[in-house]
Amino acid sequence: MAKQYFHFTLGPVQGFVAQARRTRDFWSGSFLLSWLSGVAMVDVQKQGGEIKFPIPAEGYLDWLEGNGIGKPPEQGAIPNRFKAVSAEVPEDFDPKVVVETIRSAWRELAEKVWQKDT
């Protein structure tokens, strides 16, 4: 079996975060990008991939799957990318599934925000 690597980058970060007008907006944007990168990591792992760098804080990914223990994360702990040399994936790995998982997570979050705002 040939080794395959998955390279993930979420962006553009600067344009997204630069829209912040307040400190809490800056924090929220950074947290969202970190959260979406975590969603991608979880999906890579579900497909049998192994992420060696960066390693999220202990229990961080558990919170993304609803299995968190203790206090939930209060700040983003995952960068907006993990490099190809860090995520080894099996031959049948489908990167399109990761993309759809992130889009689905974004839509679900937007729907929850919409419901709370009305």
C-alpha positions as protocol buffer text, in pm:
chain_id: "A"
residue {
  index: 1
  type: MET
  ca { x: 0 y: 0 z: 0 }
}
residue {
  index: 2
  type: ALA
  ca { x: 144 y: 335 z: -108 }
}
residue {
  index: 3
  type: LYS
  ca { x: 153 y: 612 z: 149 }
}
residue {
  index: 4
  type: GLN
  ca { x: -75 y: 906 z: 82 }
}
residue {
  index: 5
  type: TYR
  ca { x: -81 y: 1238 z: 259 }
}
residue {
  index: 6
  type: PHE
  ca { x: -359 y: 1489 z: 297 }
}
residue {
  index: 7
  type: HIS
  ca { x: -287 y: 1862 z: 298 }
}
residue {
  index: 8
  type: PHE
  ca { x: -557 y: 2085 z: 444 }
}
residue {
  index: 9
  type: THR
  ca { x: -571 y: 2464 z: 447 }
}
residue {
  index: 10
  type: LEU
  ca { x: -872 y: 2673 z: 542 }
}
residue {
  index: 11
  type: GLY
  ca { x: -868 y: 3031 z: 425 }
}
residue {
  index: 12
  type: PRO
  ca { x: -823 y: 3305 z: 344 }
}
residue {
  index: 13
  type: VAL
  ca { x: -762 y: 3369 z: 713 }
}
residue {
  index: 14
  type: GLN
  ca { x: -645 y: 3730 z: 694 }
}
residue {
  index: 15
  type: GLY
  ca { x: -948 y: 3849 z: 498 }
}
residue {
  index: 16
  type: PHE
  ca { x: -1186 y: 3663 z: 728 }
}
residue {
  index: 17
  type: VAL
  ca { x: -1035 y: 3782 z: 1056 }
}
residue {
  index: 18
  type: ALA
  ca { x: -963 y: 4134 z: 926 }
}
residue {
  index: 19
  type: GLN
  ca { x: -1338 y: 4199 z: 908 }
}
residue {
  index: 20
  type: ALA
  ca { x: -1349 y: 4207 z: 1289 }
}
residue {
  index: 21
  type: ARG
  ca { x: -1451 y: 4540 z: 1437 }
}
residue {
  index: 22
  type: ARG
  ca { x: -1432 y: 4443 z: 1803 }
}
residue {
  index: 23
  type: THR
  ca { x: -1205 y: 4219 z: 2006 }
}
residue {
  index: 24
  type: ARG
  ca { x: -1484 y: 3965 z: 2051 }
}
residue {
  index: 25
  type: ASP
  ca { x: -1534 y: 3956 z: 1672 }
}
residue {
  index: 26
  type: PHE
  ca { x: -1163 y: 3886 z: 1626 }
}
residue {
  index: 27
  type: TRP
  ca { x: -1180 y: 3612 z: 1890 }
}
residue {
  index: 28
  type: SER
  ca { x: -1494 y: 3461 z: 1733 }
}
residue {
  index: 29
  type: GLY
  ca { x: -1340 y: 3453 z: 1386 }
}
residue {
  index: 30
  type: SER
  ca { x: -1024 y: 3289 z: 1514 }
}
residue {
  index: 31
  type: PHE
  ca { x: -1225 y: 3037 z: 1716 }
}
residue {
  index: 32
  type: LEU
  ca { x: -1443 y: 2951 z: 1414 }
}
residue {
  index: 33
  type: LEU
  ca { x: -1140 y: 2886 z: 1194 }
}
residue {
  index: 34
  type: SER
  ca { x: -984 y: 2668 z: 1462 }
}
residue {
  index: 35
  type: TRP
  ca { x: -1313 y: 2483 z: 1512 }
}
residue {
  index: 36
  type: LEU
  ca { x: -1350 y: 2414 z: 1139 }
}
residue {
  index: 37
  type: SER
  ca { x: -992 y: 2285 z: 1122 }
}
residue {
  index: 38
  type: GLY
  ca { x: -1076 y: 2056 z: 1413 }
}
residue {
  index: 39
  type: VAL
  ca { x: -1384 y: 1934 z: 1226 }
}
residue {
  index: 40
  type: ALA
  ca { x: -1154 y: 1846 z: 935 }
}
residue {
  index: 41
  type: MET
  ca { x: -914 y: 1662 z: 1167 }
}
residue {
  index: 42
  type: VAL
  ca { x: -1195 y: 1457 z: 1317 }
}
residue {
  index: 43
  type: ASP
  ca { x: -1314 y: 1358 z: 970 }
}
residue {
  index: 44
  type: VAL
  ca { x: -961 y: 1262 z: 861 }
}
residue {
  index: 45
  type: GLN
  ca { x: -938 y: 1038 z: 1168 }
}
residue {
  index: 46
  type: LYS
  ca { x: -1280 y: 884 z: 1099 }
}
residue {
  index: 47
  type: GLN
  ca { x: -1154 y: 788 z: 754 }
}
residue {
  index: 48
  type: GLY
  ca { x: -851 y: 614 z: 905 }
}
residue {
  index: 49
  type: GLY
  ca { x: -603 y: 900 z: 870 }
}
residue {
  index: 50
  type: GLU
  ca { x: -343 y: 979 z: 1133 }
}
residue {
  index: 51
  type: ILE
  ca { x: -253 y: 1337 z: 1218 }
}
residue {
  index: 52
  type: LYS
  ca { x: 87 y: 1378 z: 1378 }
}
residue {
  index: 53
  type: PHE
  ca { x: 121 y: 1756 z: 1368 }
}
residue {
  index: 54
  type: PRO
  ca { x: -21 y: 1976 z: 1500 }
}
residue {
  index: 55
  type: ILE
  ca { x: -154 y: 1779 z: 1792 }
}
residue {
  index: 56
  type: PRO
  ca { x: -463 y: 1947 z: 1940 }
}
residue {
  index: 57
  type: ALA
  ca { x: -487 y: 2013 z: 2313 }
}
residue {
  index: 58
  type: GLU
  ca { x: -589 y: 1713 z: 2519 }
}
residue {
  index: 59
  type: GLY
  ca { x: -962 y: 1649 z: 2475 }
}
residue {
  index: 60
  type: TYR
  ca { x: -1017 y: 1930 z: 2221 }
}
residue {
  index: 61
  type: LEU
  ca { x: -1136 y: 1702 z: 1942 }
}
residue {
  index: 62
  type: ASP
  ca { x: -1358 y: 1512 z: 2189 }
}
residue {
  index: 63
  type: TRP
  ca { x: -1562 y: 1830 z: 2234 }
}
residue {
  index: 64
  type: LEU
  ca { x: -1618 y: 1849 z: 1859 }
}
residue {
  index: 65
  type: GLU
  ca { x: -1774 y: 1504 z: 1868 }
}
residue {
  index: 66
  type: GLY
  ca { x: -1989 y: 1580 z: 2173 }
}
residue {
  index: 67
  type: ASN
  ca { x: -1777 y: 1367 z: 2406 }
}
residue {
  index: 68
  type: GLY
  ca { x: -1599 y: 1644 z: 2593 }
}
residue {
  index: 69
  type: ILE
  ca { x: -1524 y: 1616 z: 2964 }
}
residue {
  index: 70
  type: GLY
  ca { x: -1482 y: 1913 z: 3195 }
}
residue {
  index: 71
  type: LYS
  ca { x: -1486 y: 2268 z: 3067 }
}
residue {
  index: 72
  type: PRO
  ca { x: -1528 y: 2319 z: 2691 }
}
residue {
  index: 73
  type: PRO
  ca { x: -1250 y: 2498 z: 2502 }
}
residue {
  index: 74
  type: GLU
  ca { x: -1259 y: 2876 z: 2537 }
}
residue {
  index: 75
  type: GLN
  ca { x: -1012 y: 2953 z: 2262 }
}
residue {
  index: 76
  type: GLY
  ca { x: -905 y: 2807 z: 1932 }
}
residue {
  index: 77
  type: ALA
  ca { x: -623 y: 2559 z: 1970 }
}
residue {
  index: 78
  type: ILE
  ca { x: -578 y: 2437 z: 1613 }
}
residue {
  index: 79
  type: PRO
  ca { x: -418 y: 2633 z: 1329 }
}
residue {
  index: 80
  type: ASN
  ca { x: -602 y: 2679 z: 1001 }
}
residue {
  index: 81
  type: ARG
  ca { x: -387 y: 2417 z: 830 }
}
residue {
  index: 82
  type: PHE
  ca { x: -220 y: 2086 z: 879 }
}
residue {
  index: 83
  type: LYS
  ca { x: 45 y: 1993 z: 631 }
}
residue {
  index: 84
  type: ALA
  ca { x: 61 y: 1701 z: 394 }
}
residue {
  index: 85
  type: VAL
  ca { x: 353 y: 1540 z: 573 }
}
residue {
  index: 86
  type: SER
  ca { x: 154 y: 1528 z: 894 }
}
residue {
  index: 87
  type: ALA
  ca { x: -165 y: 1349 z: 795 }
}
residue {
  index: 88
  type: GLU
  ca { x: -110 y: 1003 z: 655 }
}
residue {
  index: 89
  type: VAL
  ca { x: -427 y: 857 z: 507 }
}
residue {
  index: 90
  type: PRO
  ca { x: -529 y: 517 z: 367 }
}
residue {
  index: 91
  type: GLU
  ca { x: -564 y: 449 z: -5 }
}
residue {
  index: 92
  type: ASP
  ca { x: -943 y: 473 z: 1 }
}
residue {
  index: 93
  type: PHE
  ca { x: -937 y: 815 z: 173 }
}
residue {
  index: 94
  type: ASP
  ca { x: -1178 y: 1063 z: 11 }
}
residue {
  index: 95
  type: PRO
  ca { x: -1086 y: 1431 z: 59 }
}
residue {
  index: 96
  type: LYS
  ca { x: -1426 y: 1537 z: -77 }
}
residue {
  index: 97
  type: VAL
  ca { x: -1584 y: 1389 z: 235 }
}
residue {
  index: 98
  type: VAL
  ca { x: -1373 y: 1625 z: 450 }
}
residue {
  index: 99
  type: VAL
  ca { x: -1482 y: 1924 z: 240 }
}
residue {
  index: 100
  type: GLU
  ca { x: -1849 y: 1828 z: 269 }
}
residue {
  index: 101
  type: THR
  ca { x: -1816 y: 1769 z: 644 }
}
residue {
  index: 102
  type: ILE
  ca { x: -1677 y: 2121 z: 691 }
}
residue {
  index: 103
  type: ARG
  ca { x: -1949 y: 2275 z: 475 }
}
residue {
  index: 104
  type: SER
  ca { x: -2213 y: 2083 z: 669 }
}
residue {
  index: 105
  type: ALA
  ca { x: -2068 y: 2196 z: 1004 }
}
residue {
  index: 106
  type: TRP
  ca { x: -2068 y: 2558 z: 880 }
}
residue {
  index: 107
  type: ARG
  ca { x: -2432 y: 2531 z: 767 }
}
residue {
  index: 108
  type: GLU
  ca { x: -2536 y: 2374 z: 1098 }
}
residue {
  index: 109
  type: LEU
  ca { x: -2365 y: 2652 z: 1292 }
}
residue {
  index: 110
  type: ALA
  ca { x: -2524 y: 2920 z: 1074 }
}
residue {
  index: 111
  type: GLU
  ca { x: -2866 y: 2761 z: 1127 }
}
residue {
  index: 112
  type: LYS
  ca { x: -2819 y: 2760 z: 1508 }
}
residue {
  index: 113
  type: VAL
  ca { x: -2711 y: 3125 z: 1503 }
}
residue {
  index: 114
  type: TRP
  ca { x: -3012 y: 3209 z: 1283 }
}
residue {
  index: 115
  type: GLN
  ca { x: -3252 y: 3032 z: 1522 }
}
residue {
  index: 116
  type: LYS
  ca { x: -3109 y: 3211 z: 1828 }
}
residue {
  index: 117
  type: ASP
  ca { x: -3124 y: 3549 z: 1652 }
}
residue {
  index: 118
  type: THR
  ca { x: -3494 y: 3534 z: 1565 }
}
